[in-house]
Amino acid sequence: MAAGNKLSLPKGFVRNIRSLSREAGKRWLEELPQLIVSLETRFAISVGLPFQNINFNFVAPAETIDGRKAVLKIAPPSNDAEIHSEARYVRTLDGNGVVKLLAERAEDRALLIERAVPGKMLTDLYTDDPLGAVDVAVELLDTIRMPVPENLGAAVLLDDWFANLERAKGSEFPRRYVDRTREIYSRLGGAKSYLHGDFHLENIVSSCDDFVLIDPKGLIGHIGFEIAVFLNNFRWWLDEDADLPRLLDAAVKKFSVATGISESELREWAYAHVVLTSWWIFDEMHETYENEVAQSDIWVI
C-alpha cells in the first residue's frame, strides 16, 4: 500500500465504526491509511486490500518479506479489550487448532496473524453436507477446549456480557426475553472454560489438510455458550432450508453426545445467545435493530 493512497473500505464496516465509536471512529478511519503504512514498515510486510466481509475491525491479507502469508488486523478505538484478549488467546493456544500470532503492536491495537491457506470456510466446503460441517466443529471444539489458564491476567468475561442485560430493564427491549435469559444464565453459567468466544462456521477455515479457527474473542465462560454461537450461525446459514428443524435437532444431538451437556440445556444456551446479541444491536446500533430477538423463539421447546 503506497503512502497517501486512499483506502477503499467496505461501506458496512465504515457504518459500523461510525455508529459504535462516533467521532473517535471517524478520526480513526481518517488516520487508518497512514497507520497501515507505518505497520508495513514495522512488521516488514506488504498489505493488500481489506477483506470485503469485515464488520468491526480492519482485516486485510498481508505478506512478509520472506513470502509468508499473513493477515493484518487492526481494531478501532472502541475495541481495545477484545483485540488484546484475542492476542492472549492465540498466544496461549499457540497453533493448537487456532492460527498463530506472528507479531503484535498493542498501542496500535494491531495484530499480525498467520493466514490459513487455502482458508475456505465451512459454509463453502459443506454446502451439500451441513451435518459434515457440524462433525468438523465438534472435533475442533474438542481440540481447543481447555480450562482457564493460571495467571491469564485481564480477560473478557461472559459473566459481564450477561450482566449487561440488566441495562435492558426499563428500555423498550422485550422484558420477557431478558428475564428468561437471565434465569437461564444464573442456572447454567457456573462452570468456566477458556473459550474462543465466536465459534462459528465462517471462523472455521481450511489450513492445508486440516481446519483451524480464526478471530477468537478469548472469553472466560461456559462451554455451552461456545456451542450456542455455532448452533445459531448454523441455523442462520440454513434458514431457507426446508429440512432446517431436522438439521438443527441433529446438530444439537451431536454436540450433546460429544460434551455430555443435555440437548435441552444446549437449546437454552442457544436461546440466551440470540437474546444477548440482539440486545447488543438494540443498545449499541439501535438504528439497525430489526426485532432480531424474536429469532430466539425457535429454540423454545
C-alpha positions as CSV (number, residue, x, y, z in Angstrom):
1,M,0.0,0.0,0.0
2,A,1.6,3.3,-1.1
3,A,1.6,6.1,1.4
4,G,-1.1,8.7,0.7
5,N,-3.3,6.3,-1.3
6,K,-7.0,6.5,-0.5
7,L,-8.1,3.3,1.3
8,S,-11.2,1.7,-0.1
9,L,-13.2,0.3,2.8
10,P,-16.5,-1.7,2.8
11,K,-19.5,0.6,3.4
12,G,-20.9,-1.7,6.1
13,F,-17.6,-1.6,8.0
14,V,-17.4,2.2,7.8
15,R,-21.0,2.5,9.0
16,N,-20.4,0.2,12.0
17,I,-17.3,2.1,13.1
18,R,-19.0,5.4,12.9
19,S,-22.0,4.1,14.8
20,L,-20.0,2.5,17.6
21,S,-17.1,4.9,18.0
22,R,-18.7,8.2,16.8
23,E,-16.1,11.0,16.5
24,A,-13.2,8.8,17.7
25,G,-14.2,6.2,15.0
26,K,-14.4,8.9,12.3
27,R,-10.8,10.1,13.2
28,W,-9.6,6.6,13.3
29,L,-10.9,5.9,9.8
30,E,-9.2,9.0,8.5
31,E,-5.9,8.0,10.1
32,L,-6.1,4.3,9.1
33,P,-4.2,4.6,5.8
34,Q,-1.2,6.1,7.4
35,L,-1.3,3.7,10.3
36,I,-1.3,0.8,7.8
37,V,1.8,2.2,6.1
38,S,3.6,2.5,9.4
39,L,2.8,-1.1,10.3
40,E,4.0,-2.3,6.9
41,T,7.4,-0.8,7.9
42,R,7.3,-2.0,11.5
43,F,6.3,-5.6,10.6
44,A,8.2,-5.7,7.3
45,I,5.1,-6.7,5.4
46,S,3.1,-5.6,2.4
47,V,-0.7,-5.2,2.9
48,G,-3.4,-5.9,0.3
49,L,-7.0,-4.7,0.0
50,P,-9.2,-5.3,3.0
51,F,-11.5,-8.3,3.0
52,Q,-15.0,-7.3,2.0
53,N,-16.8,-9.1,4.8
54,I,-15.2,-7.1,7.7
55,N,-17.5,-5.7,10.3
56,F,-15.8,-4.2,13.3
57,N,-12.1,-4.5,12.7
58,F,-9.9,-3.7,9.7
59,V,-8.6,-7.0,8.3
60,A,-6.6,-7.5,5.2
61,P,-4.2,-10.1,3.7
62,A,-0.5,-9.4,4.1
63,E,2.8,-11.0,3.1
64,T,6.1,-10.9,4.9
65,I,9.4,-10.1,3.1
66,D,10.2,-13.8,3.1
67,G,6.9,-14.7,1.4
68,R,4.9,-15.9,4.4
69,K,1.2,-15.4,4.1
70,A,-0.3,-13.4,6.9
71,V,-3.3,-11.3,8.0
72,L,-3.1,-7.8,9.4
73,K,-5.9,-7.0,11.9
74,I,-6.4,-3.5,13.4
75,A,-9.1,-2.7,16.0
76,P,-10.9,0.7,16.3
77,P,-10.8,2.7,19.5
78,S,-13.9,1.0,20.8
79,N,-12.3,-2.4,20.7
80,D,-9.3,-2.3,23.0
81,A,-10.3,-5.1,25.3
82,E,-11.3,-7.5,22.6
83,I,-8.2,-7.2,20.4
84,H,-5.9,-7.6,23.4
85,S,-7.9,-10.6,24.6
86,E,-7.7,-12.1,21.1
87,A,-3.9,-11.7,21.2
88,R,-3.7,-13.5,24.5
89,Y,-5.9,-16.4,23.3
90,V,-3.9,-17.1,20.1
91,R,-0.7,-16.8,22.0
92,T,-1.9,-19.2,24.7
93,L,-3.1,-21.9,22.2
94,D,0.0,-21.4,20.0
95,G,-1.4,-23.0,16.9
96,N,-3.4,-25.8,18.6
97,G,-6.5,-25.6,16.5
98,V,-6.1,-21.8,16.0
99,V,-4.0,-19.6,13.7
100,K,-0.7,-18.4,15.2
101,L,0.2,-14.9,16.3
102,L,3.2,-13.6,14.4
103,A,3.5,-10.1,15.8
104,E,1.6,-7.5,17.9
105,R,1.6,-3.8,18.3
106,A,-0.6,-3.3,21.3
107,E,-0.6,0.5,21.3
108,D,-2.0,0.5,17.8
109,R,-4.4,-2.4,18.5
110,A,-2.8,-4.3,15.7
111,L,-2.1,-8.0,15.2
112,L,-0.2,-9.8,12.5
113,I,-1.6,-13.4,12.3
114,E,-0.7,-16.3,10.1
115,R,-3.0,-16.8,7.2
116,A,-4.8,-20.1,6.9
117,V,-4.3,-21.5,3.3
118,P,-6.5,-22.2,1.4
119,G,-8.7,-20.7,4.0
120,K,-12.0,-22.0,2.8
121,M,-14.9,-21.6,5.3
122,L,-17.2,-24.5,6.3
123,T,-20.0,-22.7,4.6
124,D,-18.1,-23.0,1.3
125,L,-17.0,-26.6,1.8
126,Y,-20.1,-28.2,3.2
127,T,-23.0,-26.7,1.2
128,D,-24.2,-30.2,0.3
129,D,-23.4,-31.8,3.7
130,P,-24.4,-29.4,6.5
131,L,-24.0,-32.1,9.2
132,G,-20.5,-32.8,7.9
133,A,-19.7,-29.2,9.0
134,V,-21.0,-30.0,12.4
135,D,-18.7,-33.0,12.7
136,V,-15.7,-30.8,11.9
137,A,-16.8,-28.3,14.5
138,V,-17.3,-31.0,17.2
139,E,-13.8,-32.4,16.6
140,L,-12.3,-28.9,16.6
141,L,-14.1,-28.0,19.8
142,D,-12.5,-31.0,21.5
143,T,-9.1,-29.8,20.3
144,I,-9.4,-26.3,21.7
145,R,-11.4,-27.0,24.8
146,M,-9.3,-26.1,27.9
147,P,-9.6,-24.8,31.5
148,V,-8.9,-21.2,32.3
149,P,-5.1,-20.8,32.4
150,E,-3.5,-19.6,35.6
151,N,-2.0,-16.1,35.5
152,L,-4.0,-15.2,32.5
153,G,-4.4,-11.6,33.5
154,A,-7.3,-9.4,32.4
155,A,-9.8,-11.3,30.3
156,V,-13.2,-10.9,28.7
157,L,-15.8,-12.4,31.0
158,L,-19.1,-14.0,29.8
159,D,-20.4,-13.0,33.2
160,D,-20.0,-9.4,32.3
161,W,-21.7,-9.9,28.9
162,F,-24.8,-11.3,30.6
163,A,-24.8,-8.9,33.5
164,N,-25.1,-6.1,30.9
165,L,-28.6,-7.4,30.2
166,E,-29.6,-5.6,33.4
167,R,-29.5,-2.4,31.5
168,A,-32.3,-3.6,29.2
169,K,-34.8,-3.3,32.0
170,G,-36.8,-0.1,31.6
171,S,-35.9,0.1,27.9
172,E,-38.2,-0.9,25.0
173,F,-36.4,-4.2,24.6
174,P,-38.9,-7.0,25.3
175,R,-38.7,-7.8,29.1
176,R,-39.8,-11.4,28.8
177,Y,-36.7,-12.3,26.7
178,V,-34.4,-10.6,29.2
179,D,-36.0,-12.3,32.3
180,R,-35.8,-15.7,30.7
181,T,-32.2,-15.3,29.6
182,R,-31.1,-14.1,33.0
183,E,-32.7,-17.1,34.6
184,I,-31.1,-19.4,32.1
185,Y,-27.6,-17.9,32.7
186,S,-28.0,-17.9,36.5
187,R,-28.8,-21.6,36.4
188,L,-26.4,-22.9,33.7
189,G,-23.5,-20.4,33.6
190,G,-21.4,-21.7,36.5
191,A,-18.6,-23.8,35.1
192,K,-15.9,-21.8,33.3
193,S,-13.6,-22.7,30.4
194,Y,-11.3,-20.7,28.2
195,L,-13.4,-20.1,25.1
196,H,-12.8,-19.0,21.6
197,G,-16.0,-17.0,22.0
198,D,-17.0,-16.7,18.3
199,F,-17.1,-20.3,17.4
200,H,-19.0,-20.5,14.1
201,L,-18.9,-21.8,10.5
202,E,-17.2,-18.8,8.9
203,N,-14.5,-18.7,11.6
204,I,-13.5,-22.4,11.0
205,V,-11.4,-22.5,7.8
206,S,-9.2,-25.0,6.0
207,S,-5.5,-24.9,6.5
208,C,-3.6,-27.5,4.4
209,D,-5.3,-30.8,5.2
210,D,-6.8,-29.6,8.5
211,F,-9.1,-26.9,10.0
212,V,-8.3,-24.1,12.3
213,L,-10.1,-21.2,14.0
214,I,-9.7,-17.5,13.3
215,D,-11.0,-14.4,15.0
216,P,-11.2,-15.5,18.7
217,K,-12.6,-13.4,21.5
218,G,-10.6,-15.1,24.2
219,L,-13.6,-15.4,26.6
220,I,-13.9,-17.0,30.0
221,G,-17.3,-18.7,30.3
222,H,-19.3,-21.9,30.0
223,I,-18.7,-24.2,27.0
224,G,-22.4,-24.1,26.4
225,F,-22.1,-20.6,25.1
226,E,-19.4,-21.7,22.6
227,I,-21.8,-24.3,21.2
228,A,-24.7,-21.8,21.1
229,V,-22.7,-19.5,18.9
230,F,-22.2,-22.3,16.4
231,L,-25.8,-23.5,16.6
232,N,-27.3,-20.1,15.9
233,N,-24.9,-19.4,13.0
234,F,-25.7,-22.9,11.7
235,R,-29.4,-22.0,11.8
236,W,-28.9,-18.7,10.0
237,W,-26.8,-20.4,7.3
238,L,-29.7,-22.9,6.6
239,D,-32.5,-20.5,7.2
240,E,-34.1,-21.2,3.8
241,D,-33.7,-25.0,4.0
242,A,-37.0,-26.8,4.3
243,D,-35.1,-29.5,6.3
244,L,-34.0,-27.0,9.0
245,P,-35.8,-28.5,12.0
246,R,-34.3,-31.9,11.4
247,L,-30.8,-30.5,10.8
248,L,-30.9,-28.4,14.0
249,D,-32.1,-31.4,16.0
250,A,-29.2,-33.5,14.6
251,A,-26.7,-30.7,15.3
252,V,-27.8,-30.3,18.9
253,K,-27.6,-34.1,19.4
254,K,-24.0,-34.3,18.0
255,F,-22.8,-31.6,20.4
256,S,-24.7,-33.1,23.3
257,V,-23.1,-36.6,22.7
258,A,-19.7,-35.0,22.4
259,T,-19.8,-32.8,25.5
260,G,-22.3,-34.5,27.8
261,I,-24.4,-31.4,28.0
262,S,-28.1,-32.2,27.6
263,E,-29.9,-31.3,24.4
264,S,-32.4,-29.1,26.4
265,E,-29.6,-27.2,28.0
266,L,-27.9,-26.6,24.7
267,R,-31.2,-25.2,23.3
268,E,-31.4,-22.9,26.3
269,W,-27.9,-21.7,25.6
270,A,-28.8,-21.0,22.0
271,Y,-31.9,-19.1,23.1
272,A,-29.8,-17.0,25.5
273,H,-27.2,-16.3,22.9
274,V,-29.8,-14.8,20.5
275,V,-31.2,-12.6,23.2
276,L,-27.8,-11.3,24.2
277,T,-26.6,-10.5,20.7
278,S,-30.0,-8.9,19.9
279,W,-29.7,-6.7,23.0
280,W,-26.2,-5.5,21.8
281,I,-27.7,-4.4,18.4
282,F,-30.6,-2.7,20.2
283,D,-28.3,-1.0,22.6
284,E,-25.3,0.0,20.5
285,M,-26.7,0.2,17.0
286,H,-30.3,0.9,17.6
287,E,-30.9,2.3,14.1
288,T,-30.1,-1.1,12.6
289,Y,-32.2,-3.2,15.0
290,E,-35.0,-5.3,13.4
291,N,-36.5,-7.3,16.2
292,E,-33.8,-10.0,15.9
293,V,-34.7,-11.1,19.5
294,A,-37.7,-13.0,18.1
295,Q,-35.4,-15.4,16.4
296,S,-34.7,-17.0,19.8
297,D,-38.2,-18.5,19.8
298,I,-37.0,-21.3,17.5
299,W,-35.1,-22.8,20.4
300,V,-38.1,-22.9,22.8
301,I,-39.4,-26.4,23.5
